[in-house]
């Protein structure tokens, strides 16, 4: 087994667990025995999380070939990025553990799992968008550090570039944590998902250059 295969196995397991968790949440929601009040905001972010997995997985195989990630300390950065991606998938949609927090009881007495209540709950906003901040920062650092290593540039300069790259994301996702105003979330969901695509599809080719 080559070192690339050895490193890829662990990353594959962690990222695969994220996709599995997201799929289990979808299965739970579409269960015929489960009454759900659907809402487009958490569904949009769950699709965005899945596409982040695809984009990262596409780049991970190539950039793990680079020598810069061959030390255990450097590889921890890759591992933490993968773990944050897993948690992002895990927090995107509710599962059975969240049920008591997102139930609604309309006048007719039927119990519903309310996705809008789940999305706007303080715990979900903190967990999901807090994890999104961690993931974006780590992914930007990974991309710029590898690019710097390949180009012979300085690592401090790469960290500064990663900070500038991730700052709009931190501001956007941070605001989504602190406010529950619907119009803010509608606007920033469009902006935030767009920024995520911009980050991933702009930086993934950079990763693949190595």
C-alpha positions in Angstrom: 0.0 0.0 0.0 1.4 3.4 -1.0 1.4 6.3 1.4 -1.2 8.0 -0.7 -3.5 5.0 -0.4 -2.8 4.8 3.3 -3.7 8.5 4.0 -6.7 8.4 1.7 -8.3 5.5 3.5 -8.8 7.5 6.8 -10.0 10.6 5.0 -12.4 8.5 3.0 -13.9 6.9 6.1 -14.5 10.3 7.8 -16.0 12.0 4.7 -18.1 8.9 4.0 -19.5 9.0 7.5 -20.7 12.5 6.8 -22.5 11.5 3.7 -24.0 8.5 5.6 -25.3 10.7 8.4 -26.9 13.1 5.9 -28.5 10.3 4.1 -29.9 8.8 7.4 -31.4 12.2 8.2 -33.1 12.3 4.8 -34.4 8.8 5.4 -35.7 9.8 8.8 -37.6 12.8 7.3 -39.2 11.0 4.4 -40.3 8.0 6.5 -44.1 7.6 5.9 -44.7 7.5 9.6 -43.0 10.8 10.2 -45.1 14.0 9.8 -42.8 16.8 8.6 -43.4 20.5 8.0 -40.8 21.1 5.3 -38.8 24.3 4.8 -36.4 25.2 2.0 -33.6 26.8 4.1 -32.3 23.6 5.8 -32.8 21.7 2.6 -30.7 24.2 0.7 -27.9 24.0 3.2 -28.0 20.2 3.3 -27.5 20.2 -0.5 -24.7 22.7 -0.2 -23.0 20.5 2.4 -23.3 17.5 0.1 -21.7 19.5 -2.8 -18.9 20.6 -0.4 -18.2 16.9 0.2 -18.1 16.2 -3.6 -15.8 19.2 -4.3 -13.5 18.4 -1.4 -13.3 14.7 -2.2 -12.4 15.5 -5.8 -9.5 17.6 -4.6 -8.4 15.5 -1.6 -7.1 12.6 -3.8 -4.8 14.9 -5.8 -3.5 17.2 -3.1 -2.6 14.2 -0.7 0.0 13.4 -3.3 2.0 16.5 -2.2 5.0 16.0 0.1 3.9 18.8 2.4 1.2 16.5 3.9 3.4 13.5 4.5 4.3 14.4 8.1 1.8 13.4 10.9 1.6 17.0 12.2 0.7 18.4 8.7 -1.8 15.6 8.1 -3.7 16.5 11.2 -4.8 19.7 9.3 -6.3 17.5 6.6 -7.9 15.2 9.2 -9.5 18.1 11.1 -10.8 19.6 7.8 -12.4 16.2 7.0 -13.9 16.0 10.5 -15.4 19.5 10.2 -17.0 18.4 6.9 -18.5 15.3 8.6 -20.0 17.5 11.4 -21.3 19.9 8.8 -23.3 17.1 7.2 -24.4 15.8 10.6 -25.8 19.1 11.7 -27.5 20.0 8.4 -30.8 18.2 9.0 -32.5 16.9 12.2 -32.5 13.3 13.3 -34.3 11.4 16.0 -32.1 13.0 18.7 -33.4 16.5 17.8 -37.1 15.5 17.8 -38.2 17.0 21.1 -36.7 20.4 20.1 -38.5 20.8 16.8 -42.0 19.4 17.4 -45.0 21.5 16.8 -48.6 20.8 17.9 -51.2 22.5 15.8 -54.8 22.9 17.0 -55.9 19.6 15.5 -53.4 17.9 17.8 -51.3 16.1 15.2 -47.6 16.1 15.9 -45.2 17.6 13.3 -41.5 17.8 13.0 -41.0 21.4 12.0 -37.9 22.0 9.8 -38.3 25.8 10.1 -38.3 25.6 13.9 -35.2 23.3 13.7 -33.4 25.6 11.3 -34.0 28.8 13.4 -33.3 27.2 16.7 -30.3 28.7 18.5 -28.6 25.3 19.0 -28.8 24.4 15.3 -27.5 27.8 14.2 -24.6 27.6 16.5 -23.6 24.1 15.6 -24.1 24.2 11.9 -22.8 27.7 11.0 -20.1 27.4 13.7 -18.9 24.2 12.0 -19.2 25.9 8.6 -16.8 28.6 9.8 -14.3 26.0 11.1 -14.5 24.1 7.8 -14.1 27.1 5.6 -11.1 28.4 7.5 -9.4 25.0 7.6 -10.1 24.4 3.9 -8.6 27.8 3.0 -5.5 27.1 5.1 -5.0 23.7 3.5 -5.4 25.2 0.0 -3.0 28.1 0.5 -0.4 26.2 2.5 -0.1 23.6 -0.3 0.0 26.2 -3.0 2.7 28.0 -1.1 4.7 24.8 -0.6 4.4 24.0 -4.4 5.4 27.6 -5.4 8.2 27.9 -2.8 6.4 30.8 -1.1 6.4 31.5 2.7 3.9 29.7 5.0 3.1 32.9 7.0 2.2 34.6 3.7 -0.1 31.6 2.9 -1.8 31.9 6.3 -2.4 35.6 5.6 -3.9 34.7 2.2 -6.1 32.1 3.8 -7.3 34.6 6.4 -8.3 37.1 3.7 -10.0 34.3 1.7 -12.1 33.0 4.6 -13.0 36.4 6.1 -16.2 37.0 4.0 -17.4 33.5 5.0 -16.7 34.0 8.7 -18.6 37.3 8.6 -21.6 35.7 6.7 -21.9 32.6 8.7 -21.2 34.5 12.0 -24.2 36.7 11.3 -26.4 33.7 10.6 -25.5 32.4 14.1 -26.4 35.6 16.0 -29.6 36.5 14.3 -32.9 34.6 13.7 -34.5 37.2 11.4 -36.0 35.4 8.4 -35.1 37.9 5.8 -31.4 38.0 6.9 -31.3 34.2 6.6 -32.9 34.2 3.2 -30.5 36.8 1.8 -27.4 35.3 3.5 -28.3 31.8 2.5 -28.1 32.9 -1.1 -24.9 34.8 -0.5 -23.4 32.1 1.8 -24.1 29.2 -0.6 -22.7 31.2 -3.5 -19.5 32.0 -1.5 -19.1 28.3 -0.6 -19.2 27.4 -4.3 -16.8 30.2 -5.1 -14.4 29.0 -2.5 -14.5 25.3 -3.3 -14.4 25.5 -7.1 -11.8 28.3 -7.1 -9.5 26.6 -4.6 -10.0 22.9 -5.6 -8.1 23.4 -8.9 -5.3 25.0 -6.9 -5.1 21.9 -4.8 -5.1 19.7 -7.8 -2.1 21.5 -9.4 0.2 19.6 -7.0 
